[in-house]
Amino acid sequence: MPNDCVLVLTTVPDDERGDALARTLVDDRLAACVNLHRPMVSIYRWKGQVECDTERQLVIKTTRDRLPALEARLHELHSYELPEFIIIAIDGGSAAYVTWLTEQTRSE
């Protein structure tokens, strides 16, 4: 069942910022739902140094047509200089859930 739904992955440094970002994205209808995962350890290279930080991953459920506004809002609100913004296509799913997701991200 083809659809226009996608998952967007990003990370935040703590629960407070993750919760605030998730609520804003849902309030702004840029996301139907955002999952905030438990703390994890991220090891990455940044500006020539290997870094190790505790982060939380957000899984943002949205539609392709909301991606430009979502990315702009994420950059506006995010505390990172370069926030993760990875898009994963949703190839299928329950028709009722896909319909709900699409309805929740329509701008009013």
URCOR-V632907 format. One line per field, one symbol per residue. ss: DSSP state (2 for helix, 1 for strand, 0 for the rest). phi: phi as a letter, one per 40 degrees, with the letter a starting at -180 (. if undefined). burial: b if it has 9 or more other C-alpha atoms within 8 Angstrom, else e. Layout:
ss=???
phi=???
burial=???
This chain:
ss=000011111111002222222222222000001111000111111100111111111111111222222222222220000000011110000022222222220000
phi=.cabcabbbabbcacdcccccdccccdcgcacabcbccdbbbbacafgbcbbbcbbcbbbbabdccddcccccccccccccbccabbbcccaicdccccddcccbccc
burial=eeebbbbbbbbbbbbebbbebbeebbeebbbbbbebeebeebeeeeeeeebeebbbbbbbbbbeebbeebbebbeeebeeeebeeeeeebeeeeeeebeebbebbeee
